[in-house]
Amino acid sequence: MTRNTRRARAIAIAQAKPNARMVTLRYLMLAAGATAASLALLSSHFL
């Protein structure tokens, strides 16, 4: 692979729009992690 094709591929990957399903899944996982951390903090505080 030449240098120009590698550069073009890197630019294409960088400009690719994220899949809406993956974005939704990422936010759900983030929310689940934040909820678990909050519950762990609260349970350690009250126990």
N, CA, C and O atoms as CSV, one atom per row, in Angstrom:
chain,resi,resn,atom,element,x,y,z
A,1,MET,N,N,0.847,-1.172,0.000
A,1,MET,CA,C,0.000,0.000,0.000
A,1,MET,C,C,0.898,1.242,0.000
A,1,MET,O,O,1.828,1.359,0.798
A,2,THR,N,N,0.600,2.138,-0.892
A,2,THR,CA,C,1.427,3.331,-0.971
A,2,THR,C,C,1.051,4.315,0.117
A,2,THR,O,O,0.054,4.157,0.823
A,3,ARG,N,N,1.871,5.321,0.226
A,3,ARG,CA,C,1.651,6.317,1.273
A,3,ARG,C,C,0.356,7.097,1.049
A,3,ARG,O,O,-0.353,7.418,2.003
A,4,ASN,N,N,0.054,7.399,-0.202
A,4,ASN,CA,C,-1.170,8.155,-0.494
A,4,ASN,C,C,-2.424,7.354,-0.184
A,4,ASN,O,O,-3.398,7.904,0.330
A,5,THR,N,N,-2.412,6.064,-0.489
A,5,THR,CA,C,-3.609,5.268,-0.201
A,5,THR,C,C,-3.791,5.096,1.307
A,5,THR,O,O,-4.919,5.090,1.801
A,6,ARG,N,N,-2.691,4.957,2.031
A,6,ARG,CA,C,-2.808,4.877,3.491
A,6,ARG,C,C,-3.363,6.170,4.059
A,6,ARG,O,O,-4.193,6.153,4.968
A,7,ARG,N,N,-2.905,7.282,3.524
A,7,ARG,CA,C,-3.373,8.588,3.990
A,7,ARG,C,C,-4.854,8.772,3.664
A,7,ARG,O,O,-5.620,9.267,4.489
A,8,ALA,N,N,-5.247,8.375,2.468
A,8,ALA,CA,C,-6.649,8.495,2.068
A,8,ALA,C,C,-7.536,7.612,2.939
A,8,ALA,O,O,-8.638,8.010,3.315
A,9,ARG,N,N,-7.057,6.420,3.256
A,9,ARG,CA,C,-7.844,5.533,4.108
A,9,ARG,C,C,-7.960,6.103,5.523
A,9,ARG,O,O,-9.030,6.023,6.127
A,10,ALA,N,N,-6.895,6.667,6.054
A,10,ALA,CA,C,-6.937,7.260,7.391
A,10,ALA,C,C,-7.908,8.438,7.438
A,10,ALA,O,O,-8.641,8.610,8.411
A,11,ILE,N,N,-7.905,9.244,6.381
A,11,ILE,CA,C,-8.829,10.379,6.334
A,11,ILE,C,C,-10.270,9.878,6.243
A,11,ILE,O,O,-11.158,10.431,6.892
A,12,ALA,N,N,-10.504,8.854,5.456
A,12,ALA,CA,C,-11.860,8.308,5.313
A,12,ALA,C,C,-12.358,7.738,6.632
A,12,ALA,O,O,-13.523,7.919,6.986
A,13,ILE,N,N,-11.488,7.056,7.360
A,13,ILE,CA,C,-11.883,6.497,8.654
A,13,ILE,C,C,-12.175,7.617,9.642
A,13,ILE,O,O,-13.132,7.533,10.412
A,14,ALA,N,N,-11.365,8.654,9.626
A,14,ALA,CA,C,-11.554,9.764,10.553
A,14,ALA,C,C,-12.842,10.513,10.267
A,14,ALA,O,O,-13.469,11.040,11.186
A,15,GLN,N,N,-13.242,10.567,9.015
A,15,GLN,CA,C,-14.443,11.316,8.650
A,15,GLN,C,C,-15.707,10.470,8.688
A,15,GLN,O,O,-16.806,10.995,8.511
A,16,ALA,N,N,-15.568,9.177,8.915
A,16,ALA,CA,C,-16.736,8.303,8.914
A,16,ALA,C,C,-17.650,8.671,10.076
A,16,ALA,O,O,-17.198,8.869,11.204
A,17,LYS,N,N,-18.923,8.757,9.783
A,17,LYS,CA,C,-19.897,9.080,10.812
A,17,LYS,C,C,-20.174,7.826,11.638
A,17,LYS,O,O,-20.317,6.740,11.078
A,18,PRO,N,N,-20.250,7.961,12.949
A,18,PRO,CA,C,-20.521,6.787,13.776
A,18,PRO,C,C,-21.939,6.271,13.545
A,18,PRO,O,O,-22.867,7.044,13.310
A,19,ASN,N,N,-22.083,4.983,13.613
A,19,ASN,CA,C,-23.383,4.347,13.438
A,19,ASN,C,C,-24.292,4.747,14.597
A,19,ASN,O,O,-23.866,4.738,15.752
A,20,ALA,N,N,-25.538,5.098,14.295
A,20,ALA,CA,C,-26.472,5.550,15.327
A,20,ALA,C,C,-26.707,4.463,16.369
A,20,ALA,O,O,-26.868,4.758,17.553
A,21,ARG,N,N,-26.727,3.227,15.935
A,21,ARG,CA,C,-26.927,2.124,16.875
A,21,ARG,C,C,-25.754,2.011,17.839
A,21,ARG,O,O,-25.951,1.757,19.027
A,22,MET,N,N,-24.531,2.198,17.337
A,22,MET,CA,C,-23.351,2.129,18.194
A,22,MET,C,C,-23.319,3.300,19.172
A,22,MET,O,O,-22.905,3.138,20.320
A,23,VAL,N,N,-23.750,4.468,18.728
A,23,VAL,CA,C,-23.787,5.634,19.617
A,23,VAL,C,C,-24.785,5.391,20.736
A,23,VAL,O,O,-24.506,5.689,21.897
A,24,THR,N,N,-25.943,4.854,20.391
A,24,THR,CA,C,-26.954,4.552,21.402
A,24,THR,C,C,-26.440,3.525,22.404
A,24,THR,O,O,-26.623,3.675,23.612
A,25,LEU,N,N,-25.798,2.485,21.890
A,25,LEU,CA,C,-25.251,1.452,22.767
A,25,LEU,C,C,-24.177,2.021,23.681
A,25,LEU,O,O,-24.104,1.661,24.856
A,26,ARG,N,N,-23.345,2.906,23.147
A,26,ARG,CA,C,-22.285,3.513,23.949
A,26,ARG,C,C,-22.865,4.344,25.087
A,26,ARG,O,O,-22.377,4.281,26.215
A,27,TYR,N,N,-23.909,5.127,24.794
A,27,TYR,CA,C,-24.528,5.935,25.848
A,27,TYR,C,C,-25.240,5.059,26.881
A,27,TYR,O,O,-25.222,5.369,28.072
A,28,LEU,N,N,-25.863,3.972,26.436
A,28,LEU,CA,C,-26.506,3.066,27.386
A,28,LEU,C,C,-25.483,2.416,28.309
A,28,LEU,O,O,-25.728,2.274,29.507
A,29,MET,N,N,-24.350,2.023,27.762
A,29,MET,CA,C,-23.310,1.420,28.589
A,29,MET,C,C,-22.729,2.442,29.568
A,29,MET,O,O,-22.420,2.111,30.713
A,30,LEU,N,N,-22.588,3.666,29.112
A,30,LEU,CA,C,-22.095,4.732,29.988
A,30,LEU,C,C,-23.084,4.984,31.124
A,30,LEU,O,O,-22.683,5.156,32.275
A,31,ALA,N,N,-24.372,5.006,30.796
A,31,ALA,CA,C,-25.396,5.218,31.818
A,31,ALA,C,C,-25.423,4.054,32.805
A,31,ALA,O,O,-25.585,4.264,34.007
A,32,ALA,N,N,-25.266,2.837,32.308
A,32,ALA,CA,C,-25.261,1.669,33.187
A,32,ALA,C,C,-24.057,1.714,34.127
A,32,ALA,O,O,-24.177,1.386,35.308
A,33,GLY,N,N,-22.915,2.116,33.611
A,33,GLY,CA,C,-21.722,2.226,34.449
A,33,GLY,C,C,-21.870,3.303,35.504
A,33,GLY,O,O,-21.461,3.114,36.650
A,34,ALA,N,N,-22.453,4.436,35.127
A,34,ALA,CA,C,-22.654,5.518,36.092
A,34,ALA,C,C,-23.647,5.096,37.165
A,34,ALA,O,O,-23.471,5.427,38.338
A,35,THR,N,N,-24.689,4.367,36.772
A,35,THR,CA,C,-25.668,3.887,37.748
A,35,THR,C,C,-25.021,2.898,38.713
A,35,THR,O,O,-25.248,2.969,39.921
A,36,ALA,N,N,-24.230,1.989,38.191
A,36,ALA,CA,C,-23.565,1.013,39.051
A,36,ALA,C,C,-22.595,1.693,40.015
A,36,ALA,O,O,-22.503,1.310,41.181
A,37,ALA,N,N,-21.881,2.691,39.530
A,37,ALA,CA,C,-20.955,3.407,40.401
A,37,ALA,C,C,-21.701,4.168,41.490
A,37,ALA,O,O,-21.263,4.208,42.640
A,38,SER,N,N,-22.820,4.765,41.127
A,38,SER,CA,C,-23.611,5.499,42.119
A,38,SER,C,C,-24.170,4.553,43.171
A,38,SER,O,O,-24.131,4.855,44.363
A,39,LEU,N,N,-24.689,3.413,42.735
A,39,LEU,CA,C,-25.221,2.439,43.690
A,39,LEU,C,C,-24.129,1.898,44.604
A,39,LEU,O,O,-24.358,1.707,45.798
A,40,ALA,N,N,-22.951,1.652,44.056
A,40,ALA,CA,C,-21.850,1.171,44.884
A,40,ALA,C,C,-21.437,2.218,45.914
A,40,ALA,O,O,-21.151,1.890,47.066
A,41,LEU,N,N,-21.408,3.461,45.496
A,41,LEU,CA,C,-21.051,4.542,46.415
A,41,LEU,C,C,-22.095,4.686,47.522
A,41,LEU,O,O,-21.753,4.842,48.694
A,42,LEU,N,N,-23.363,4.633,47.139
A,42,LEU,CA,C,-24.427,4.759,48.145
A,42,LEU,C,C,-24.432,3.573,49.101
A,42,LEU,O,O,-24.595,3.747,50.308
A,43,SER,N,N,-24.255,2.374,48.569
A,43,SER,CA,C,-24.289,1.194,49.434
A,43,SER,C,C,-23.091,1.180,50.375
A,43,SER,O,O,-23.219,0.744,51.519
A,44,SER,N,N,-21.935,1.645,49.924
A,44,SER,CA,C,-20.779,1.688,50.824
A,44,SER,C,C,-20.937,2.770,51.882
A,44,SER,O,O,-20.362,2.678,52.966
A,45,HIS,N,N,-21.710,3.784,51.568
A,45,HIS,CA,C,-21.934,4.857,52.524
A,45,HIS,C,C,-22.888,4.433,53.625
A,45,HIS,O,O,-22.716,4.808,54.785
A,46,PHE,N,N,-23.903,3.644,53.256
A,46,PHE,CA,C,-24.914,3.256,54.239
A,46,PHE,C,C,-24.595,1.967,54.958
A,46,PHE,O,O,-25.220,1.673,55.977
A,47,LEU,N,N,-23.649,1.185,54.471
A,47,LEU,CA,C,-23.314,-0.079,55.142
A,47,LEU,C,C,-22.095,0.043,56.022
A,47,LEU,O,O,-21.687,-0.933,56.652
